[in-house]
Amino acid sequence: MQKIISILILTISFVFMGVSSVNAVGGYGWGYKKNSDNEIPEVGKYGDMLNKYDAFYVDDSGDKSIYLTFDNGYEEGYTKDVLDVLKQEDVPATFFVTGHYVKEEPKLVKRMVDDGHIIGNHSYHHPDFTIMRKAEIKKELDDLEKAVAAVSDQKELQYLRPPRGIFSENTLKWTNELGYTHIFWSLAFKDWHTGNQKGWKYAYDQIMDQIHPGAIVLLHAVSSDNAEALEKVIIDLKKQDYTFKSLDDLVFKDQLSDAIFGI
């Protein structure tokens, strides 16, 4: 368990690095320039790379849409509460899961799908894709897809969040060729440390301070703060005329825009 927690901490720590962070073998750690003025954060050169391979970190249409995503590597007992709130408020979400999570929590994975949410691929073993060959990456993704299909009615996975938030041009290219859509994020905060939760108001304030039209929000379901804040966040954002959409809506809108405007 401690090893899993350490890996997850490493994963999200890249959120707080600058957009120029590079690992030893030439991969990049996802990052962006935070702001609190309700505008889309800057990602520098990453934006062009993502556009080249049909990847997303935000909906840049200007619509007041929000896309909730959760990374689930292990379970702390709060995912049921999260699912209950999402169902009550009729809000869709995407859960990026690992092989460990599917193996340990098949009933929760099944419920995610049964409730109308999307399961995303976070790989089976959570490795660094940038030091792997294409065939090795494919096996990681295939194994996770098979595991999800074995416990739920979702038989194919379309969306991918790279393990540890690390990517390279090759990993973007290869996974795009494998039929996956990379999903990064434009809003996140330090929510994964289960031993250092700060109360629901902290989570609420972090989300509300960073929110912006088109936000892809990354949360962790291991956070008691998130579970307690989620209902109020959703209700208050709805009052601000935000609409919660699924990643399928985002991709369809992008494809429609391409078809109409040829961009």
C-alpha positions in Angstrom: 0.0 0.0 0.0 2.8 2.4 0.9 4.4 1.8 -2.5 1.2 2.6 -4.3 0.7 5.8 -2.3 4.2 6.8 -3.1 3.7 6.3 -6.8 0.5 8.3 -6.8 2.2 11.1 -5.0 4.9 11.1 -7.6 2.3 11.1 -10.3 0.5 14.3 -9.3 3.6 16.1 -8.1 4.2 17.0 -11.8 1.2 19.3 -11.6 3.2 21.7 -9.6 6.3 21.7 -11.8 6.7 24.3 -14.5 5.8 23.6 -18.0 9.4 23.1 -18.9 10.0 20.0 -16.6 11.8 17.2 -18.4 12.8 13.8 -17.1 16.2 12.2 -17.6 15.2 10.5 -20.9 13.5 13.4 -22.6 9.9 12.9 -21.3 7.9 15.8 -20.0 6.0 16.1 -16.7 2.6 17.7 -17.3 2.4 21.2 -15.8 0.8 24.6 -16.4 0.9 28.1 -15.1 -1.9 28.4 -12.5 -4.1 31.4 -12.3 -7.0 32.5 -10.2 -8.7 34.8 -12.7 -11.1 32.2 -14.1 -9.1 31.9 -17.3 -7.6 28.9 -19.1 -4.0 28.3 -17.7 -1.1 28.6 -20.0 0.8 25.4 -21.0 3.5 26.8 -23.3 4.8 24.4 -25.9 2.8 21.6 -24.6 -0.3 23.0 -26.3 1.1 22.5 -29.8 2.2 19.0 -29.0 -1.3 18.0 -27.7 -3.0 19.5 -30.7 -0.8 17.6 -33.1 -1.9 14.3 -31.6 -5.5 15.1 -30.8 -4.9 15.2 -27.0 -6.8 17.5 -24.5 -6.1 19.4 -21.3 -9.0 21.8 -21.6 -12.1 22.7 -23.7 -11.0 25.9 -25.3 -14.4 26.7 -26.9 -15.3 29.3 -24.3 -18.4 27.3 -23.2 -18.9 27.2 -19.5 -18.5 23.4 -19.4 -16.7 21.4 -16.8 -15.3 17.8 -17.1 -14.8 16.0 -13.9 -12.1 13.3 -13.9 -10.9 11.1 -11.0 -7.6 9.1 -10.8 -8.2 5.9 -8.9 -5.1 3.8 -8.1 -6.3 2.4 -4.8 -9.4 2.8 -2.6 -9.7 4.6 0.8 -13.5 4.2 1.2 -14.7 7.5 -0.4 -15.5 6.5 -4.0 -18.9 5.3 -3.0 -19.6 8.8 -1.5 -18.3 10.4 -4.7 -20.6 8.2 -6.8 -23.6 8.9 -4.6 -23.1 12.7 -5.1 -22.6 12.4 -8.9 -25.8 10.3 -9.1 -27.8 12.7 -7.0 -26.7 15.7 -9.0 -26.9 13.9 -12.4 -23.2 14.7 -13.2 -21.0 12.6 -15.4 -17.4 11.8 -14.7 -14.5 9.8 -16.0 -12.5 7.5 -13.7 -9.0 6.7 -14.7 -8.2 3.4 -13.1 -5.2 1.0 -12.8 -5.0 -2.7 -12.8 -4.6 -2.8 -9.0 -7.8 -0.8 -8.6 -9.8 -3.1 -10.9 -8.5 -6.2 -9.2 -9.2 -4.9 -5.7 -12.5 -3.0 -6.4 -14.4 -4.7 -9.2 -17.8 -3.8 -7.7 -16.9 -0.1 -7.7 -15.7 -0.3 -11.3 -18.9 -2.0 -12.3 -20.9 0.7 -10.5 -19.1 3.5 -12.2 -20.1 2.0 -15.6 -23.6 1.2 -14.5 -24.1 4.7 -13.2 -23.2 6.0 -16.7 -19.6 7.2 -16.1 -16.6 6.5 -18.3 -13.7 4.3 -17.3 -10.4 5.7 -18.6 -7.1 3.9 -19.0 -4.4 4.8 -16.4 -2.4 1.7 -17.4 -2.2 -1.7 -15.6 1.0 -1.3 -13.6 1.4 2.5 -13.7 4.9 2.6 -15.4 6.7 5.5 -17.0 5.7 5.2 -20.7 8.5 7.4 -21.9 11.1 4.7 -21.2 9.1 1.9 -22.9 8.7 0.6 -26.4 5.4 1.0 -28.2 4.6 -2.7 -27.9 5.1 -2.6 -24.1 2.8 0.4 -23.8 0.2 -1.4 -25.9 0.3 -4.4 -23.5 -0.2 -2.1 -20.5 -3.2 -0.6 -22.1 -4.6 -3.8 -23.4 -4.3 -5.6 -20.1 -6.2 -2.8 -18.3 -8.9 -2.8 -21.0 -9.4 -6.5 -20.6 -9.5 -6.2 -16.8 -12.2 -3.5 -17.0 -14.2 -5.5 -19.6 -14.1 -8.6 -17.3 -15.9 -6.7 -14.5 -18.1 -4.3 -16.3 -20.2 -3.6 -19.4 -17.5 -1.2 -20.8 -15.6 -3.3 -23.3 -13.4 -0.6 -24.8 -11.4 2.2 -23.3 -10.9 5.4 -25.4 -9.3 7.9 -22.9 -5.8 7.7 -21.5 -4.2 9.5 -18.7 -0.5 8.8 -18.7 1.0 7.3 -15.5 2.9 9.7 -13.3 1.7 12.6 -15.7 4.8 11.9 -17.8 4.7 11.9 -21.6 6.8 12.5 -24.7 6.1 13.2 -28.3 6.5 9.4 -29.0 4.1 8.4 -26.3 1.5 10.9 -27.6 2.1 9.6 -31.2 2.0 5.9 -30.3 -1.0 6.0 -28.1 -2.9 8.1 -30.7 -2.0 5.4 -33.3 -3.4 2.8 -30.9 -6.7 4.7 -30.9 -6.4 6.5 -27.5 -7.1 10.1 -26.7 -4.7 11.6 -24.1 -6.5 13.5 -21.4 -4.5 15.8 -19.2 -6.0 18.5 -17.0 -6.3 22.3 -16.4 -7.3 22.2 -12.7 -5.8 20.2 -9.9 -4.4 20.7 -6.4 -2.6 18.8 -3.7 -5.4 16.5 -2.7 -3.9 13.0 -2.7 -2.0 12.9 0.6 -4.4 10.9 2.8 -2.5 11.8 5.9 -2.7 15.5 5.3 -6.3 16.3 4.6 -7.2 19.9 5.4 -11.0 19.8 5.5 -13.7 20.2 2.9 -13.4 24.0 2.7 -9.8 23.6 1.5 -10.9 21.4 -1.4 -13.8 23.7 -2.2 -11.7 26.8 -2.2 -9.0 25.3 -4.4 -11.6 24.3 -7.0 -13.5 27.5 -6.9 -10.4 29.7 -7.1 -9.1 27.9 -10.1 -12.3 27.2 -12.0 -12.6 28.4 -15.6 -14.7 27.7 -18.6 -13.8 24.4 -20.2 -11.9 23.1 -17.2 -10.8 19.4 -17.1 -10.7 18.9 -13.4 -8.4 16.2 -11.9 -9.4 14.9 -8.4 -8.5 11.9 -6.4 -11.2 9.8 -4.8 -8.8 8.9 -1.9 -9.4 12.4 -0.5 -12.0 12.8 2.2 -11.9 16.5 1.6 -13.0 16.0 -2.0 -15.7 13.6 -1.1 -17.1 16.1 1.5 -16.7 19.1 -0.8 -18.0 17.7 -4.0 -21.7 18.2 -3.6 -21.3 21.9 -2.6 -18.9 22.4 -5.5 -21.3 21.0 -8.0 -24.3 22.9 -6.7 -22.5 26.3 -6.5 -20.9 25.9 -10.0 -24.4 25.1 -11.4 -25.5 28.4 -9.8 -22.8 30.1 -11.8 -24.2 28.6 -15.0 -21.5 26.0 -15.4 -22.6 22.7 -17.0 -21.0 19.4 -16.3 -20.2 17.3 -19.4 -18.5 14.0 -20.2 -15.3 13.6 -22.2 -17.5 12.1 -25.0 -19.2 15.5 -25.3 -15.8 17.2 -25.5 -14.5 15.0 -28.2 -17.7 15.1 -30.2 -17.7 18.9 -30.0 -14.1 19.0 -31.2 -14.8 16.7 -34.1 -17.9 18.7 -35.1 -15.9 21.9 -35.0 -13.2 20.3 -37.2 -15.9 19.1 -39.7 -17.5 22.5 -39.9 -14.5 24.8 -39.8 -11.9 22.5 -41.2 -9.5 23.2 -38.3 
